[in-house]
Amino acid sequence: MRSFAATLLLATVFTARTTNAAAPEQLNSDEKAFIDFAGQTDLLNVRLAQMAQLQASSPAVKRFAVMLERDHATDLKRLTAIAKSTGTNAPAALDEVHMNFVRRLNKSKGKSFDLAFLKTVVNEHENAYVPYKREADSGFNTSLKTYARRALPRLDAHLKQARRLASTAQQP
């Protein structure tokens, strides 16, 4: 009887430990907000880049759009995996606020499209820097901190290239 009780106790302890180990790490409200923000940022940049590949008049802007789409699609996949591992979801579609950027940009053609696209990318990347930096420096979830830390150099590179292309596009 003792061995049965001991076996039952060990099985209960083992089950409790493995169940707790498999439970997703809980995120605080700031981390959940960051996942939503970063997901919307990535989704928007992918969508705008896809539009630019079709509608831009400048070959340089089209090349930039290919890189922008690739980088943000990769980041979105990473973010989605992190969100899933923590029991939450990254956004799967643009919210209404970000869809308005797409609608506005879709009205532009030719060189005015190029400028509007580049200005939107510059603004979005400037707005993204502080939340990404905050998460990289002081976030609690290690995976999210790493995601943000790895994304920052790409955000900076995109911002610099978009500014350079915008200044070139504004010249007559």
C-alpha positions in Angstrom: 0.0 0.0 0.0 2.9 2.3 0.8 4.5 1.9 -2.6 1.2 2.6 -4.3 0.8 5.8 -2.3 4.4 6.8 -3.0 3.9 6.1 -6.7 0.7 8.1 -6.8 2.4 11.0 -5.0 5.3 11.0 -7.4 3.0 10.9 -10.4 1.1 13.9 -9.0 4.2 15.9 -8.4 5.6 15.1 -11.8 2.3 15.9 -13.6 2.1 19.3 -11.7 5.7 20.2 -12.6 5.3 19.3 -16.3 2.0 21.0 -16.5 3.4 24.2 -15.0 6.4 24.1 -17.3 4.3 23.9 -20.4 2.0 26.8 -19.3 2.6 29.9 -21.4 4.4 32.8 -19.8 1.8 35.4 -18.9 2.3 38.9 -20.4 1.5 42.1 -18.6 -0.7 44.8 -20.2 2.3 46.8 -21.6 3.6 43.7 -23.3 0.2 42.8 -24.8 0.0 46.4 -26.1 3.4 46.2 -27.6 2.5 43.0 -29.4 -0.5 44.8 -30.9 1.5 47.9 -31.8 4.4 45.9 -33.3 2.0 43.7 -35.2 0.1 46.6 -36.7 3.4 48.3 -37.6 4.6 45.1 -39.4 1.2 44.5 -41.1 1.1 48.2 -42.3 4.6 48.2 -43.6 4.1 44.9 -45.5 0.9 46.2 -47.0 2.4 49.6 -48.0 5.5 47.8 -49.5 3.3 45.5 -51.6 1.5 48.6 -52.9 4.7 50.4 -53.7 6.1 47.4 -55.6 3.1 47.8 -57.9 2.5 51.5 -57.9 5.8 53.3 -57.4 7.3 55.1 -60.3 10.9 55.0 -59.1 12.8 51.8 -59.5 14.8 52.7 -56.3 11.5 53.0 -54.4 10.3 49.7 -55.7 13.6 48.0 -54.6 13.2 49.6 -51.2 9.7 48.3 -51.0 10.9 44.7 -51.6 13.3 45.0 -48.7 10.7 46.6 -46.5 8.2 43.8 -47.2 10.7 41.1 -46.6 12.0 42.5 -43.3 8.5 43.3 -41.8 7.0 40.0 -42.9 9.9 38.2 -41.2 9.4 40.3 -38.1 5.7 39.6 -38.1 6.3 35.9 -38.2 8.6 36.1 -35.2 6.2 38.3 -33.3 3.3 35.9 -34.1 5.3 32.9 -32.8 6.2 34.8 -29.6 2.6 35.8 -29.1 1.4 32.3 -29.6 4.0 30.9 -27.1 2.6 33.3 -24.5 -1.0 32.4 -25.0 -2.0 35.6 -26.9 -2.4 36.6 -30.5 -0.6 39.1 -32.7 -2.9 41.0 -35.0 -3.8 39.2 -38.2 -5.3 42.2 -40.0 -4.9 45.9 -40.0 -7.1 47.9 -37.7 -9.3 50.7 -39.1 -6.7 53.4 -38.2 -4.0 51.7 -40.2 -6.3 50.8 -43.1 -6.9 54.6 -43.5 -3.2 55.0 -44.3 -3.6 52.3 -47.0 -6.8 54.0 -48.4 -5.1 57.4 -48.5 -2.0 56.1 -50.2 -4.0 54.2 -52.7 -5.4 57.5 -54.1 -1.9 58.6 -55.1 -0.2 57.9 -58.5 3.2 58.2 -60.0 5.7 60.5 -58.3 3.1 61.7 -55.8 2.7 58.1 -54.7 6.4 57.7 -54.2 6.5 60.8 -52.0 3.4 59.8 -50.0 4.7 56.3 -49.5 8.1 57.4 -48.3 6.6 60.1 -46.0 4.3 57.4 -44.5 7.2 55.0 -44.0 9.3 57.7 -42.4 6.5 58.7 -40.0 5.7 55.1 -39.1 9.3 54.2 -38.4 9.8 57.4 -36.3 6.7 56.6 -34.3 7.9 53.0 -33.8 11.3 53.7 -32.5 10.4 54.7 -28.9 8.0 51.8 -28.2 10.5 49.3 -29.6 13.4 50.9 -27.7 11.3 50.8 -24.5 10.5 47.1 -24.9 14.1 46.3 -25.8 15.5 48.1 -22.7 12.9 47.5 -20.0 10.4 44.8 -21.2 9.9 41.7 -18.9 9.4 39.0 -21.5 12.8 37.8 -22.8 11.5 36.8 -26.2 9.8 40.2 -26.7 12.9 42.1 -25.6 15.0 40.1 -28.0 12.5 40.7 -30.8 12.5 44.4 -30.2 16.3 44.6 -29.8 16.8 42.8 -33.1 14.2 44.9 -34.9 15.6 48.3 -33.9 18.6 48.3 -36.3 16.3 47.4 -39.2 13.8 50.1 -38.2 16.7 52.6 -38.2 18.0 51.4 -41.5 14.5 51.6 -43.1 14.1 55.1 -41.7 17.4 56.3 -43.0 16.8 54.9 -46.5 13.3 56.2 -46.7 14.5 59.7 -45.7 17.2 59.5 -48.3 14.8 58.3 -51.0 12.3 61.0 -50.0 14.8 63.8 -50.3 15.9 62.5 -53.8 12.2 62.2 -54.9 11.5 65.8 -53.9 14.2 67.1 -56.3 12.9 68.2 -59.7 
